[in-house]
Amino acid sequence: MTSDPEPPPAFSLKLKQQYDTHGYVIVPNLIPDPTTLNTLRAACARAIDKTRRGEWTRRRTVGKQFPPYDADNPDSWGVQHVMHPALGEPAFAEWYASDALLTTAMGLLGCEEGDLQMELFNLLINPETHAFALRWHRDDVREDATEDEERAALAITHYGVQWNTALYEGACLFIVPGTHHTPRTPAQRALSSSPDPPSNPLDMPGAIQVILHEQNTPSPLVPAGETVFYNNNILHCATYTPTSQRATLHACIGDATRSGASRARNILQHDLAWMHDWAFGETLPGRLVPMWRRLVEMAGSVDGRALGYSLEG
């Protein structure tokens, strides 16, 4: 008789301490079993196929690092809005609602489930024919910010957490630990003030490469997939190659109770008007409905404001 799979690990305060100090933490086993892994891989494969064939036009295009994305290049490095009902892949919303994922997010944010706000869920993929890279950046601080402007921006707590979950082994992300609360040094600023991606990300002082393992194993006792949770204002960049298969679940969630509208620009710049439709709420697992309503409320609180975009390029 086969033993039941081990449950996901309970959240440890040590993880939060590491996250608060370093700006990131790697957590294993947030995909609970091989069946879920295979279901998510199959959903990703269908979404990627639709995107590459032009059936799904909500995508991140090669040559465009940040929103708004365009259609100038047929190659893609990401699939946008994977919970969209028109994509027809309910596995994504079901995983976003999973116990292990939400328990970890709540632990890192220091909040309760009743505070959570649904936000983005996209898919990062390998381009078919182009090598592509993102420059060193913080998601919501401009690269030309002065040291004083940067220090002031980093002093604002936005009460959200972002993550990448590897369905296949991934080594695309580079970060500089601790930079979520410190301005760039002169040497770091020199390598992160232009729109150009680095020729070698490890030239950046303090940089490390984040390697996520798929933990693919025939044993039902070893859950699959590693996840890096990170503060999106940590200094980071990424590289994409057509020669390595990539399907990385890329998402974020917020604490609506404490964030108010502080996360609005960084989230709503991704063209989320479709999420305001009540028909979308009807497709969600029940656990996610209150989180979705908080997103709609946040969007309503800034309705009519010109929020613009966090970054250019």
C-alpha positions, -999 to 999 in steps of 0.1 A, spaced: 0 0 0 13 34 -10 16 61 18 -2 93 13 19 123 0 34 145 26 14 176 33 29 210 23 52 224 50 36 247 76 47 283 73 78 291 93 86 324 109 121 318 98 109 322 62 94 356 69 126 367 86 147 357 56 122 374 33 122 406 52 160 407 55 170 395 20 140 404 -1 134 369 -13 130 333 -1 129 300 -19 101 276 -9 98 240 -21 67 218 -26 40 244 -34 28 221 -61 15 193 -39 17 162 -61 27 149 -95 -10 150 -107 -12 187 -101 22 192 -117 11 174 -148 -22 192 -149 -4 226 -147 21 216 -173 -6 205 -197 -25 238 -192 7 257 -198 14 238 -230 -20 246 -244 -17 283 -234 17 285 -250 6 268 -282 -24 292 -285 -1 322 -279 25 311 -305 -2 304 -331 -17 338 -326 -50 326 -310 -42 342 -277 -30 378 -282 -24 387 -245 13 382 -244 47 396 -236 65 403 -268 102 399 -275 117 434 -277 93 449 -251 105 446 -215 76 462 -197 39 471 -202 22 481 -223 32 452 -246 28 454 -283 25 431 -313 56 442 -331 74 409 -328 58 375 -334 80 359 -307 69 359 -271 85 356 -236 52 355 -216 15 346 -217 -6 372 -199 -38 367 -179 -39 329 -176 -70 330 -153 -90 347 -181 -121 327 -188 -115 329 -226 -83 310 -222 -103 281 -207 -77 268 -182 -93 265 -148 -62 248 -133 -45 281 -129 -72 296 -107 -74 264 -87 -37 265 -80 -38 302 -71 -64 292 -45 -43 263 -31 -36 260 7 1 258 5 5 288 -18 -19 311 2 -5 300 35 29 310 24 17 343 10 -1 352 42 29 343 63 52 365 42 27 394 42 18 389 79 -19 390 72 -50 369 73 -69 354 44 -96 380 48 -70 407 39 -58 391 6 -63 408 -27 -62 389 -60 -37 404 -85 -17 392 -114 -12 357 -127 9 353 -159 32 327 -174 69 332 -183 80 311 -213 111 306 -235 110 325 -268 110 303 -299 137 319 -319 152 349 -300 174 353 -270 159 380 -248 167 397 -215 153 422 -191 175 450 -178 183 454 -141 152 471 -126 129 475 -97 93 469 -107 79 502 -94 109 526 -91 123 543 -122 159 536 -132 167 573 -133 155 580 -98 180 599 -77 194 583 -46 171 604 -24 141 595 -47 150 559 -45 154 559 -8 120 575 -4 103 550 -28 119 520 -10 106 534 24 70 529 12 56 494 21 33 482 -7 21 451 11 23 426 -17 44 396 -26 55 383 -61 66 348 -70 79 325 -97 71 288 -96 91 265 -118 73 237 -137 107 230 -154 141 238 -140 147 275 -143 178 297 -140 165 329 -156 162 352 -126 190 373 -111 186 393 -79 207 415 -56 197 404 -21 189 432 4 183 459 -23 146 460 -16 153 485 12 186 501 2 194 524 -27 219 514 -53 256 519 -48 274 540 -74 287 508 -90 252 492 -91 237 524 -104 262 525 -133 249 490 -144 212 497 -140 206 532 -154 202 524 -191 174 506 -210 199 479 -221 200 445 -205 234 433 -191 257 412 -212 265 393 -180 241 398 -150 267 385 -126 288 416 -133 263 435 -110 279 438 -75 261 415 -51 241 397 -78 232 360 -75 214 337 -99 182 321 -86 180 284 -98 146 267 -93 144 230 -95 114 212 -109 120 183 -85 105 159 -111 104 125 -97 83 93 -101 79 91 -64 44 103 -52 61 112 -19 81 141 -32 60 171 -43 73 190 -73 83 225 -80 103 252 -62 91 288 -58 110 320 -53 90 347 -35 105 381 -38 98 418 -31 93 432 -66 113 463 -57 144 442 -52 170 449 -79 165 421 -104 168 411 -140 161 380 -162 174 362 -192 154 341 -217 168 316 -242 150 297 -269 171 266 -262 158 259 -227 122 250 -221 105 274 -196 70 274 -181 72 295 -149 41 305 -130 45 343 -123 20 359 -100 15 382 -71 -10 389 -43 -16 418 -20 -28 427 15 -58 450 6 -64 460 43 -31 478 46 -22 486 10 -51 507 0 -45 520 -35 -7 520 -31 -4 489 -54 -28 502 -81 -3 515 -107 19 484 -105 -10 461 -109 -36 479 -131 -10 488 -157 -13 452 -170 -47 459 -185 -70 442 -161 -103 456 -172 -115 421 -180 -112 412 -144 -138 438 -134 -165 417 -152 -188 399 -127 -189 370 -152 -152 364 -144 -160 362 -107 -184 334 -114 -157 312 -129 -135 314 -98 -131 289 -70 -152 302 -41 -122 309 -20 -109 335 -45 -141 355 -49 -136 378 -18 -100 383 -30 -112 392 -65 -138 417 -51 -110 435 -32 -92 439 -65 -123 454 -81 -127 477 -51 -91 489 -55 -96 496 -92 -128 515 -84 -110 536 -59 -86 550 -85 -111 551 -114 -105 581 -136 -70 587 -125 -41 586 -150 -19 561 -133 5 556 -162 32 529 -162 59 521 -137 87 517 -162 96 523 -198 111 500 -223 
